[in-house]
Structure formats: structure tokens, C-alpha cells
């Protein structure tokens, strides 16, 4: 099943039917991408996404051939063409024999209300990205992790590197709470998530101590709570890591961060109208 959904997608400014979407457009060569959540017709934190896109290109020494304004206009055009005000939009710069720029709605799975209320189960997955700081499509890694998530019937996999340290989720960032402090992995070991950046700002504004430090897998049992952050999940409490249970959804620090993040989204949408 194609990850491209809805009626139309854009390839190099051309309007095409999603029935004609070819996975080879993103699997061949190198693909740098961003996934942006659209709410009420507004691409959330678009400026931050475009900045990260440029950083990903710089890391792998590639050049983007479109300006921020051109990318922004194509996203708005896609939203208007499909008449869709809510969903996830993926933008891809593909470098191969013939470079291509694609914009399309991505199949998404947002958490349900009860998952925010009760938290979600996760598993530990021993593996790490070859270049964690750059958002580059790695089909083999993604396939292996998604297979394990599906087999285990959990929401997400928490990645543990070769040194036994927690890094991030397979498609998210991971935050942990211990003794009234929020902990997350050092930036050089993870994808610099947009939501991750906003959470750091929230902690500063709420006067919550935030530490970027390495946490060993064996230390998980000493944590008070954990939560996932990302484009689709926003701020999502974790109820279980393998066989360990957590009451993350009742943790006061997790709840205050969730409320603050939702308020930032609300204000951002209002400011873009």
C-alpha cells in the first residue's frame, strides 16, 4: 500500500493522481524529507521544519534547489487541491539520476483519546541510525523496526544504541522523568525533533529542570515516567516499556507539558489565520 494518500500529489510542481505515485520516486538515490502536521489548514511549525530540512541537506553535503517560499507555496497548494485541512504532509527532495521534489499527504495514525489518558505500550529495540541528526529515508532500518512493533502490538520502539543507552523512538523522540527533572538523550545522538525543541522551551518556561544526558537501558526501572514526542503523537505518555509498567499519564510533570504543548499549537494556528 502506498504511503501517499488523498486525491493528488505534486511532483516538480505538476499535479498528479495519487494512483500514479511510484515508491521508487523516494526509494532510489538519497531522499531528504520532512513530515509536517496540518491542523485546521495550517502546517504546524513550518519555519522550524524548513530550517531542519536545510540542516539535513548540509550534513550530507547536498543542496536544496528550492527556496523556503517555494516549498511553502507548494504545501499550501497541495492542501488547497485536496481540500484537506487535517493530516500529515511529506516533502521530499530526492537525489538520483533525475532529481525530484515531491509534496504529498502521508498516511497517518494519530493516537486516540484513551491513549493520551492511559498511555501507550512500547518495546526496546537494539539499533541505531547511521546518521541520527539528518532526516534521510532509510527503508531497511524502518522496515525492520516497524515489523517488530507490529509483531509486539505496541505503539513505538525505544531505540538503544551499541553502548546500551536510550536514544530516541523509531519515529519520535523520547523524554523521561526522574525526581522532578526531565531527561532526554544528547542532541548529537538523536534526530533534532521539532516537537523535541518545543518541549525544551516549555520546560524552560515552566521552570522544569531539563537534562540532556545518556540514560542506560538498565536505568529504565528507576524512572518515574516516560513520554513520546513527535509530529503525529504530539506529547504522548508511555504506559509500558517491555514488561515494566509506568503511570506516566498521571505524572504531574507530563500532564503540565502536555497542556502547555497543546496551548502552543492552539496559539500557533490562530497566529497563522
Backbone as CSV, one residue per row, in Angstrom:
resi,resn,N_x,N_y,N_z,CA_x,CA_y,CA_z,C_x,C_y,C_z
1,UNK,0.844,-1.197,0.000,0.000,0.000,0.000,0.880,1.247,0.000
2,UNK,0.557,2.204,-0.853,1.345,3.420,-0.977,1.180,4.295,0.267
3,UNK,2.266,4.977,0.681,2.182,5.902,1.804,1.560,7.226,1.373
4,UNK,1.439,7.443,0.068,0.843,8.661,-0.484,-0.676,8.496,-0.552
5,UNK,-1.409,9.379,0.116,-2.866,9.262,0.178,-3.537,10.544,-0.318
6,UNK,-4.858,10.515,-0.326,-5.698,11.610,-0.807,-5.835,11.559,-2.332
7,UNK,-6.251,12.653,-2.960,-6.536,12.619,-4.401,-5.320,12.939,-5.265
8,UNK,-4.594,13.990,-4.883,-3.500,14.474,-5.732,-2.209,14.659,-4.951
9,UNK,-1.082,14.536,-5.636,0.210,14.901,-5.069,0.950,15.751,-6.086
10,UNK,2.013,16.393,-5.642,2.786,17.272,-6.516,4.180,16.701,-6.728
11,UNK,4.594,16.652,-7.968,5.958,16.255,-8.305,6.542,17.308,-9.233
12,UNK,7.548,18.001,-8.760,8.174,19.066,-9.547,7.126,20.039,-10.087
13,UNK,6.223,20.461,-9.168,5.177,21.459,-9.439,4.012,20.918,-10.286
14,UNK,4.063,19.643,-10.690,2.985,19.066,-11.500,1.972,18.354,-10.606
15,UNK,0.678,18.532,-10.952,-0.391,17.863,-10.219,-0.594,16.461,-10.790
16,UNK,-0.482,15.443,-9.925,-0.628,14.056,-10.370,-1.569,13.300,-9.447
17,UNK,-2.236,12.281,-9.988,-3.124,11.454,-9.185,-2.301,10.574,-8.241
18,UNK,-2.794,10.395,-7.030,-2.091,9.526,-6.085,-2.018,8.086,-6.602
19,UNK,-2.912,7.712,-7.519,-2.857,6.377,-8.129,-1.578,6.183,-8.932
20,UNK,-0.958,7.294,-9.343,0.257,7.225,-10.158,1.533,7.372,-9.334
21,UNK,1.376,7.425,-7.998,2.551,7.587,-7.145,3.403,6.323,-7.182
22,UNK,4.693,6.487,-7.431,5.631,5.376,-7.538,6.617,5.453,-6.371
23,UNK,6.671,4.408,-5.545,7.569,4.388,-4.384,9.034,4.595,-4.779
24,UNK,9.368,4.247,-6.029,10.749,4.424,-6.496,11.151,5.895,-6.503
25,UNK,10.156,6.790,-6.517,10.435,8.224,-6.505,11.177,8.647,-5.241
26,UNK,10.983,7.883,-4.147,11.645,8.239,-2.885,12.650,7.182,-2.432
27,UNK,12.577,5.967,-3.005,13.467,4.890,-2.547,14.802,4.859,-3.286
28,UNK,14.820,5.350,-4.511,16.083,5.356,-5.256,16.929,6.557,-4.841
29,UNK,18.241,6.408,-4.945,19.125,7.514,-4.600,19.030,7.881,-3.127
30,UNK,19.145,9.170,-2.830,19.054,9.690,-1.462,17.854,10.623,-1.361
31,UNK,17.065,10.442,-0.316,15.896,11.298,-0.108,15.968,11.997,1.237
32,UNK,15.946,13.324,1.199,15.862,14.141,2.415,14.410,14.578,2.550
33,UNK,13.864,14.482,3.756,12.427,14.735,3.872,12.055,15.395,5.195
34,UNK,10.829,15.890,5.236,10.196,16.387,6.450,8.735,15.948,6.432
35,UNK,8.201,15.651,7.602,6.778,15.370,7.754,6.184,16.460,8.626
36,UNK,5.179,17.143,8.110,4.596,18.305,8.779,3.120,18.043,9.053
37,UNK,2.717,18.260,10.266,1.301,18.059,10.601,0.500,19.295,10.225
38,UNK,-0.624,19.058,9.575,-1.531,20.140,9.191,-2.769,20.061,10.073
39,UNK,-3.077,21.157,10.755,-4.272,21.230,11.588,-5.064,22.474,11.214
40,UNK,-6.332,22.269,10.921,-7.204,23.368,10.512,-6.599,24.146,9.344
41,UNK,-5.938,23.413,8.435,-5.361,24.023,7.240,-4.011,24.696,7.443
42,UNK,-3.474,24.622,8.664,-2.209,25.295,8.979,-1.085,24.264,9.153
43,UNK,0.002,24.372,8.389,1.167,23.499,8.594,1.888,23.926,9.876
44,UNK,1.883,23.066,10.887,2.419,23.429,12.189,3.939,23.582,12.178
45,UNK,4.404,24.661,12.785,5.837,24.923,12.954,6.604,24.791,11.636
46,UNK,6.010,25.299,10.561,6.600,25.154,9.229,8.006,25.747,9.158
47,UNK,8.202,26.893,9.787,9.510,27.545,9.743,10.602,26.640,10.328
48,UNK,10.280,25.991,11.407,11.247,25.088,12.059,11.540,23.875,11.184
49,UNK,10.514,23.354,10.527,10.701,22.203,9.639,11.610,22.554,8.462
50,UNK,11.408,23.727,7.900,12.228,24.139,6.753,13.678,24.354,7.170
51,UNK,13.871,24.854,8.372,15.233,25.039,8.878,15.917,23.693,9.068
52,UNK,15.192,22.713,9.610,15.781,21.387,9.807,16.066,20.708,8.475
53,UNK,15.219,20.948,7.480,15.430,20.384,6.148,16.773,20.840,5.585
54,UNK,17.056,22.133,5.760,18.331,22.680,5.270,19.519,22.092,6.039
55,UNK,19.343,21.855,7.323,20.418,21.265,8.121,20.687,19.829,7.695
56,UNK,19.622,19.079,7.393,19.795,17.704,6.914,20.590,17.689,5.614
57,UNK,20.263,18.610,4.713,20.980,18.697,3.433,22.446,19.029,3.650
58,UNK,22.720,19.947,4.560,24.110,20.339,4.839,24.925,19.188,5.405
59,UNK,24.296,18.397,6.273,25.000,17.275,6.907,25.506,16.282,5.870
60,UNK,24.683,16.004,4.845,25.083,15.032,3.817,25.648,15.721,2.574
61,UNK,25.922,17.025,2.723,26.577,17.807,1.657,25.791,17.790,0.342
62,UNK,24.487,18.042,0.472,23.633,18.177,-0.705,22.998,19.568,-0.680
63,UNK,22.534,20.012,-1.833,21.982,21.367,-1.951,20.503,21.306,-2.312
64,UNK,19.698,22.057,-1.571,18.283,22.179,-1.910,18.134,23.165,-3.065
65,UNK,17.321,22.835,-4.030,17.211,23.700,-5.205,15.954,24.566,-5.194
66,UNK,15.207,24.549,-4.086,14.040,25.414,-3.952,14.200,26.300,-2.714
67,UNK,13.602,27.475,-2.747,13.642,28.386,-1.605,12.555,28.010,-0.601
68,UNK,12.653,28.559,0.601,11.616,28.338,1.612,10.251,28.762,1.091
69,UNK,10.208,29.888,0.417,8.937,30.415,-0.106,8.331,29.471,-1.130
70,UNK,9.160,28.890,-1.982,8.659,27.951,-2.996,8.122,26.676,-2.357
71,UNK,8.820,26.175,-1.351,8.354,24.967,-0.655,7.053,25.259,0.071
72,UNK,7.000,26.397,0.745,5.800,26.794,1.486,4.596,26.906,0.546
73,UNK,4.811,27.479,-0.612,3.724,27.658,-1.569,3.205,26.313,-2.078
74,UNK,4.100,25.354,-2.283,3.677,24.034,-2.765,2.888,23.271,-1.708
75,UNK,3.237,23.458,-0.448,2.465,22.826,0.630,1.056,23.405,0.675
76,UNK,0.970,24.724,0.596,-0.346,25.377,0.605,-1.170,24.956,-0.612
77,UNK,-0.507,24.823,-1.735,-1.186,24.395,-2.967,-1.739,22.988,-2.815
78,UNK,-0.947,22.094,-2.215,-1.394,20.708,-2.012,-2.623,20.659,-1.107
79,UNK,-2.591,21.432,-0.024,-3.714,21.470,0.905,-4.982,21.936,0.200
80,UNK,-4.838,22.979,-0.615,-5.992,23.530,-1.340,-6.508,22.557,-2.393
81,UNK,-5.611,21.927,-3.132,-6.014,20.989,-4.189,-6.816,19.813,-3.636
82,UNK,-6.409,19.327,-2.462,-7.073,18.160,-1.888,-8.234,18.517,-0.975
83,UNK,-8.357,19.797,-0.646,-9.436,20.217,0.237,-9.351,19.549,1.596
84,UNK,-8.129,19.325,2.059,-7.907,18.622,3.324,-7.287,19.568,4.348
85,UNK,-7.962,19.731,5.476,-7.485,20.669,6.488,-6.708,20.008,7.620
86,UNK,-6.745,18.674,7.669,-6.044,17.965,8.735,-5.352,16.727,8.177
87,UNK,-4.112,16.522,8.590,-3.351,15.369,8.119,-1.863,15.638,8.199
88,UNK,-1.084,14.719,7.670,0.371,14.880,7.626,0.827,15.068,6.184
89,UNK,1.650,16.074,5.955,2.203,16.335,4.627,3.688,15.988,4.642
90,UNK,4.120,15.276,3.617,5.534,14.916,3.494,6.141,15.660,2.320
91,UNK,7.286,16.305,2.555,8.020,16.947,1.469,9.341,16.198,1.304
92,UNK,9.689,15.902,0.057,10.875,15.082,-0.224,11.718,15.715,-1.318
93,UNK,12.997,15.865,-1.029,13.976,16.201,-2.062,14.718,14.900,-2.380
94,UNK,14.484,14.364,-3.578,15.126,13.109,-3.966,16.286,13.385,-4.915
95,UNK,17.453,12.828,-4.570,18.665,12.998,-5.369,19.004,11.665,-6.024
96,UNK,18.837,11.599,-7.345,19.140,10.374,-8.087,19.538,10.773,-9.493
97,UNK,19.279,9.928,-10.478,19.632,10.264,-11.864,18.968,11.559,-12.295
98,UNK,17.715,11.719,-11.877,16.967,12.950,-12.153,16.350,13.410,-10.836
99,UNK,16.862,14.501,-10.296,16.368,14.992,-9.019,14.884,15.342,-9.088
100,UNK,14.165,15.069,-7.987,12.738,15.364,-7.939,12.355,15.963,-6.594
101,UNK,11.353,16.838,-6.624,10.789,17.405,-5.406,9.338,16.967,-5.331
102,UNK,8.967,16.336,-4.210,7.613,15.819,-4.059,6.945,16.381,-2.816
103,UNK,5.647,16.603,-2.924,4.823,17.020,-1.794,3.553,16.188,-1.830
104,UNK,3.255,15.501,-0.734,2.048,14.666,-0.726,1.546,14.431,0.692
105,UNK,0.246,14.091,0.760,-0.321,13.724,2.049,0.107,12.309,2.376
106,UNK,0.517,12.132,3.610,1.058,10.863,4.080,0.016,10.146,4.928
107,UNK,-0.076,8.835,4.755,-0.959,8.056,5.623,-0.500,8.253,7.063
108,UNK,-1.433,8.536,7.967,-1.051,8.829,9.347,-1.922,8.059,10.332
109,UNK,-1.411,7.945,11.537,-2.141,7.274,12.617,-1.955,8.097,13.886
110,UNK,-2.947,8.923,14.188,-2.873,9.746,15.386,-3.362,8.937,16.599
111,UNK,-2.771,9.182,17.765,-3.240,8.482,18.968,-4.699,8.804,19.265
112,UNK,-5.395,7.836,19.860,-6.779,8.044,20.269,-6.798,8.690,21.652
113,UNK,-7.942,9.238,22.015,-8.062,9.956,23.280,-7.682,9.077,24.468
114,UNK,-8.093,7.800,24.438,-7.792,6.928,25.572,-6.288,6.643,25.691
115,UNK,-5.559,6.762,24.576,-4.113,6.557,24.628,-3.422,7.733,25.309
116,UNK,-3.965,8.938,25.131,-3.441,10.092,25.866,-3.792,9.978,27.356
117,UNK,-4.969,9.429,27.637,-5.436,9.313,29.018,-4.722,8.211,29.791
118,UNK,-4.394,7.112,29.097,-3.831,5.940,29.769,-2.374,5.643,29.415
119,UNK,-1.874,6.256,28.340,-0.524,5.964,27.897,-0.492,4.805,26.908
120,UNK,0.670,4.580,26.304,0.801,3.531,25.282,1.974,2.602,25.615
121,UNK,1.879,1.332,25.185,2.970,0.385,25.412,4.076,0.553,24.376
122,UNK,5.305,0.281,24.800,6.460,0.355,23.916,7.365,-0.849,24.160
123,UNK,8.325,-1.027,23.268,9.341,-2.062,23.439,10.722,-1.442,23.263
124,UNK,11.724,-2.160,23.729,13.109,-1.777,23.497,13.563,-2.421,22.187
125,UNK,14.245,-1.645,21.357,14.810,-2.181,20.114,16.284,-1.791,20.066
126,UNK,17.155,-2.773,19.970,18.591,-2.520,19.928,19.023,-2.206,18.500
127,UNK,19.273,-0.953,18.254,19.661,-0.496,16.922,19.800,1.006,16.921
128,UNK,20.561,1.527,15.985,20.747,2.973,15.904,20.847,3.411,14.455
129,UNK,20.473,4.666,14.198,20.542,5.218,12.856,21.996,5.498,12.496
130,UNK,22.310,5.357,11.205,23.677,5.626,10.756,24.011,7.113,10.845
131,UNK,22.983,7.969,10.686,23.191,9.416,10.770,21.987,10.031,11.479
132,UNK,21.954,9.955,12.824,20.761,10.357,13.570,20.364,11.814,13.425
133,UNK,21.306,12.709,13.123,20.984,14.139,13.051,20.314,14.557,11.753
134,UNK,20.367,13.702,10.713,19.800,14.047,9.406,18.550,13.218,9.126
135,UNK,17.526,13.879,8.610,16.264,13.199,8.304,16.349,12.650,6.887
136,UNK,16.912,11.445,6.763,17.113,10.784,5.479,16.388,9.456,5.504
137,UNK,15.680,9.135,4.435,14.913,7.890,4.379,15.857,6.691,4.375
138,UNK,15.642,5.774,5.318,16.400,4.526,5.401,15.385,3.390,5.438
139,UNK,15.087,2.833,4.269,13.999,1.868,4.141,14.255,0.586,4.920
140,UNK,15.471,0.071,4.904,15.764,-1.193,5.581,15.576,-1.078,7.089
141,UNK,16.129,-0.013,7.674,16.007,0.191,9.115,14.546,0.366,9.512
142,UNK,13.843,1.188,8.768,12.439,1.457,9.080,11.595,0.193,9.000
143,UNK,11.852,-0.613,7.972,11.081,-1.846,7.781,11.294,-2.808,8.946
144,UNK,12.530,-2.977,9.378,12.840,-3.910,10.462,12.189,-3.475,11.772
145,UNK,12.263,-2.185,12.073,11.672,-1.688,13.320,10.149,-1.786,13.274
146,UNK,9.540,-1.395,12.172,8.082,-1.447,12.054,7.566,-2.880,12.141
147,UNK,8.341,-3.813,11.630,7.965,-5.229,11.719,7.931,-5.670,13.177
148,UNK,8.927,-5.269,13.949,8.996,-5.633,15.366,7.874,-4.972,16.157
149,UNK,7.561,-3.717,15.841,6.468,-3.006,16.509,5.140,-3.722,16.252
150,UNK,4.916,-4.108,15.007,3.681,-4.797,14.632,3.565,-6.153,15.324
151,UNK,4.645,-6.899,15.332,4.639,-8.225,15.964,4.388,-8.129,17.467
152,UNK,4.898,-7.069,18.084,4.768,-6.897,19.535,3.469,-6.202,19.930
153,UNK,2.719,-5.693,18.933,1.452,-4.996,19.152,1.618,-3.836,20.138
154,UNK,2.622,-3.007,19.866,2.874,-1.826,20.691,2.820,-0.575,19.822
155,UNK,2.878,0.594,20.458,2.782,1.858,19.717,4.118,2.274,19.111
156,UNK,5.207,2.063,19.851,6.507,2.579,19.428,7.628,1.698,19.958
157,UNK,8.798,1.797,19.330,10.001,1.114,19.786,11.003,2.157,20.273
158,UNK,11.544,1.943,21.465,12.571,2.829,22.012,13.928,2.264,21.608
159,UNK,14.707,3.071,20.888,15.984,2.609,20.378,17.077,2.685,21.449
160,UNK,17.890,1.634,21.497,19.041,1.578,22.398,20.280,1.355,21.543
161,UNK,21.292,2.198,21.721,22.478,2.133,20.863,23.457,1.037,21.295
162,UNK,24.560,0.966,20.600,25.543,-0.086,20.859,26.201,0.018,22.233
163,UNK,26.055,1.171,22.875,26.610,1.359,24.214,25.574,1.111,25.308
164,UNK,24.388,0.653,24.893,23.339,0.353,25.860,22.584,1.564,26.357
165,UNK,22.665,2.674,25.604,21.994,3.914,26.004,20.733,4.166,25.195
166,UNK,19.709,4.708,25.851,18.469,5.096,25.173,18.755,6.307,24.296
167,UNK,18.298,6.254,23.040,18.496,7.399,22.163,17.156,8.074,21.841
168,UNK,16.315,7.406,21.070,15.053,8.004,20.625,14.069,6.904,20.264
169,UNK,12.885,7.289,19.791,11.944,6.315,19.276,12.220,6.081,17.796
170,UNK,11.607,5.060,17.221,11.838,4.763,15.806,11.338,5.881,14.911
171,UNK,10.305,6.598,15.368,9.768,7.726,14.613,9.363,8.866,15.545
172,UNK,10.093,8.992,16.634,9.756,10.001,17.639,10.973,10.280,18.513
173,UNK,10.834,11.260,19.393,11.831,11.479,20.439,11.272,10.959,21.751
174,UNK,12.170,10.612,22.655,11.767,10.066,23.950,12.259,10.980,25.069
175,UNK,11.346,11.289,25.996,11.689,12.041,27.193,11.383,11.183,28.415
176,UNK,12.161,11.374,29.470,11.983,10.616,30.708,11.891,11.580,31.886
177,UNK,11.163,11.169,32.918,11.012,11.986,34.122,11.579,11.215,35.305
178,UNK,12.432,11.879,36.067,13.015,11.267,37.269,13.293,12.356,38.296
179,UNK,12.729,12.187,39.485,12.956,13.134,40.589,12.677,14.582,40.169
180,UNK,11.540,14.803,39.502,11.089,16.141,39.096,11.942,16.783,38.003
181,UNK,12.818,16.015,37.388,13.604,16.504,36.246,13.189,15.750,34.987
182,UNK,13.275,16.434,33.861,13.007,15.809,32.564,14.349,15.513,31.900
183,UNK,14.492,14.307,31.387,15.759,13.868,30.798,15.520,13.410,29.366
184,UNK,16.421,13.753,28.463,16.374,13.258,27.098,17.805,13.058,26.615
185,UNK,17.959,12.259,25.571,19.304,11.938,25.081,19.989,13.172,24.497
186,UNK,21.324,13.218,24.533,22.073,14.336,23.951,21.740,14.524,22.474
187,UNK,21.728,15.759,22.017,21.299,16.092,20.666,22.119,15.381,19.591
188,UNK,23.398,15.132,19.852,24.235,14.514,18.820,23.875,13.046,18.568
189,UNK,23.045,12.450,19.436,22.697,11.035,19.287,21.300,10.812,18.725
190,UNK,20.572,11.898,18.456,19.170,11.752,18.025,18.841,12.714,16.888
191,UNK,17.680,12.472,16.281,17.149,13.429,15.325,16.665,14.650,16.107
192,UNK,17.085,15.852,15.735,16.633,17.055,16.445,15.173,17.366,16.119
193,UNK,14.273,16.668,16.790,12.845,16.786,16.504,12.301,18.183,16.744
194,UNK,11.324,18.564,15.932,10.687,19.875,16.089,9.933,19.926,17.412
195,UNK,9.159,18.876,17.686,8.422,18.831,18.950,9.405,18.782,20.118
196,UNK,10.507,18.061,19.955,11.551,17.994,20.984,12.037,19.399,21.346
197,UNK,12.254,20.209,20.331,12.722,21.582,20.540,11.690,22.396,21.315
198,UNK,10.411,22.221,20.948,9.345,22.956,21.634,9.234,22.502,23.091
199,UNK,9.400,21.200,23.339,9.327,20.681,24.714,10.434,21.283,25.574
200,UNK,11.614,21.429,25.013,12.717,22.042,25.754,12.359,23.477,26.150
201,UNK,11.716,24.205,25.234,11.313,25.577,25.514,10.227,25.616,26.589
202,UNK,9.314,24.646,26.533,8.246,24.563,27.537,8.844,24.332,28.924
203,UNK,9.795,23.403,29.019,10.423,23.120,30.308,11.084,24.374,30.882
204,UNK,11.721,25.150,30.017,12.356,26.387,30.465,11.307,27.363,30.987
205,UNK,10.204,27.494,30.254,9.145,28.438,30.643,8.430,28.010,31.924
206,UNK,8.327,26.693,32.136,7.647,26.177,33.325,8.605,25.958,34.493
207,UNK,9.853,26.323,34.278,10.882,26.172,35.316,11.051,24.703,35.732
208,UNK,10.991,23.822,34.734,11.241,22.394,34.949,12.671,22.102,34.514
209,UNK,13.445,21.497,35.374,14.829,21.174,35.031,14.864,20.149,33.900
210,UNK,15.614,20.461,32.847,15.765,19.534,31.731,17.238,19.190,31.552
211,UNK,17.527,17.906,31.490,18.895,17.432,31.328,19.030,16.662,30.020
212,UNK,20.060,16.979,29.259,20.401,16.171,28.090,21.557,15.270,28.502
213,UNK,21.239,14.045,28.765,22.277,13.125,29.214,21.945,11.697,28.795
214,UNK,22.951,10.845,28.830,22.763,9.456,28.434,22.155,8.663,29.589
215,UNK,21.123,7.901,29.262,20.477,7.028,30.235,20.607,5.597,29.724
216,UNK,21.141,4.727,30.556,21.320,3.332,30.182,19.973,2.591,30.204
217,UNK,19.879,1.574,29.364,18.679,0.744,29.336,18.366,0.178,30.717
218,UNK,19.401,-0.208,31.455,19.186,-0.814,32.772,18.646,0.179,33.796
219,UNK,18.686,1.474,33.464,18.185,2.502,34.380,16.696,2.777,34.206
220,UNK,16.082,2.185,33.196,14.668,2.471,32.912,13.795,2.220,34.135
221,UNK,14.086,1.155,34.866,13.252,0.797,36.029,13.295,1.844,37.140
222,UNK,14.262,2.759,37.089,14.366,3.803,38.125,13.593,5.073,37.758
223,UNK,13.006,5.110,36.559,12.316,6.311,36.091,10.915,6.419,36.676
224,UNK,10.428,7.666,36.791,9.071,7.911,37.270,8.060,7.883,36.124
225,UNK,8.489,8.324,34.952,7.581,8.396,33.804,8.386,8.564,32.517
226,UNK,7.741,8.276,31.395,8.339,8.498,30.082,7.243,9.005,29.148
227,UNK,7.647,9.774,28.135,6.678,10.165,27.123,7.339,10.318,25.760
228,UNK,6.502,10.163,24.750,6.892,10.242,23.340,6.549,11.627,22.829
229,UNK,7.384,12.189,21.963,7.027,13.434,21.283,7.279,13.280,19.788
230,UNK,6.445,13.944,19.000,6.617,13.867,17.553,5.490,14.560,16.818
231,UNK,5.610,14.591,15.499,4.625,15.263,14.657,3.223,14.706,14.860
232,UNK,3.074,13.398,14.785,1.750,12.785,14.935,1.313,12.614,16.385
233,UNK,2.171,12.085,17.267,1.720,11.849,18.648,1.640,13.088,19.518
234,UNK,2.279,14.188,19.123,2.395,15.386,19.965,3.140,15.018,21.252
235,UNK,2.457,15.042,22.405,3.063,14.599,23.666,2.223,13.435,24.179
236,UNK,2.818,12.241,24.172,2.060,11.014,24.446,2.723,10.207,25.568
237,UNK,2.020,9.994,26.680,2.597,9.237,27.797,2.839,7.767,27.439
238,UNK,3.856,7.194,28.053,4.184,5.777,27.874,3.711,5.004,29.105
239,UNK,2.957,3.941,28.881,2.434,3.140,29.989,3.281,1.906,30.275
240,UNK,4.057,1.496,29.271,4.800,0.244,29.429,6.042,0.243,28.546
241,UNK,7.161,-0.240,29.075,8.377,-0.479,28.301,8.720,-1.950,28.502
242,UNK,8.511,-2.749,27.456,8.613,-4.205,27.593,7.680,-4.648,28.720
243,UNK,8.201,-5.221,29.796,7.335,-5.709,30.876,7.216,-4.730,32.039
244,UNK,7.884,-3.563,31.939,7.848,-2.572,33.016,6.662,-1.622,32.843
245,UNK,5.875,-1.444,33.891,4.700,-0.570,33.846,5.002,0.793,34.456
246,UNK,4.395,1.831,33.861,4.584,3.196,34.344,3.241,3.930,34.381
247,UNK,3.081,4.838,35.349,1.875,5.658,35.438,2.174,7.053,34.877
248,UNK,2.731,7.066,33.676,3.166,8.331,33.065,2.010,9.290,32.830
249,UNK,0.834,8.750,32.484,-0.313,9.605,32.165,-0.864,10.325,33.388
250,UNK,-0.438,9.911,34.588,-0.880,10.568,35.827,0.229,11.427,36.427
251,UNK,1.395,11.463,35.779,2.525,12.224,36.293,2.287,13.719,36.094
252,UNK,2.449,14.508,37.135,2.128,15.941,37.072,3.006,16.689,36.069
253,UNK,4.260,16.314,35.958,5.154,16.990,35.019,4.743,16.677,33.574
254,UNK,4.440,15.418,33.297,3.990,15.030,31.954,2.701,15.768,31.592
255,UNK,1.771,15.829,32.531,0.489,16.497,32.273,0.666,17.991,32.016
256,UNK,1.545,18.632,32.761,1.759,20.074,32.566,2.404,20.346,31.215
257,UNK,3.297,19.479,30.776,3.932,19.638,29.466,2.916,19.402,28.348
258,UNK,2.059,18.406,28.514,1.009,18.137,27.521,0.106,19.352,27.351
259,UNK,-0.337,19.926,28.465,-1.236,21.090,28.409,-0.550,22.282,27.741
260,UNK,0.698,22.506,28.090,1.435,23.638,27.523,1.648,23.467,26.025
261,UNK,1.951,22.246,25.601,2.178,21.994,24.173,0.896,22.204,23.372
262,UNK,-0.215,21.707,23.880,-1.497,21.885,23.181,-1.868,23.363,23.076
263,UNK,-1.536,24.137,24.102,-1.823,25.580,24.075,-0.947,26.274,23.023
264,UNK,0.302,25.863,22.885,1.196,26.438,21.878,0.652,26.164,20.474
265,UNK,0.158,24.953,20.244,-0.423,24.614,18.941,-1.628,25.498,18.662
266,UNK,-2.488,25.634,19.659,-3.689,26.464,19.518,-3.320,27.897,19.155
267,UNK,-2.339,28.451,19.840,-1.909,29.830,19.586,-1.241,29.965,18.220
268,UNK,-0.480,28.959,17.819,0.205,28.993,16.523,-0.822,29.021,15.390
269,UNK,-1.833,28.179,15.495,-2.860,28.131,14.444,-3.564,29.481,14.338
270,UNK,-3.889,30.067,15.473,-4.559,31.381,15.480,-3.670,32.435,14.821
271,UNK,-2.371,32.361,15.053,-1.457,33.366,14.515,-1.274,33.255,13.000
272,UNK,-1.596,32.083,12.447,-1.416,31.854,11.005,-2.688,32.083,10.212
273,UNK,-3.783,32.336,10.884,-5.064,32.535,10.213,-5.171,33.955,9.633
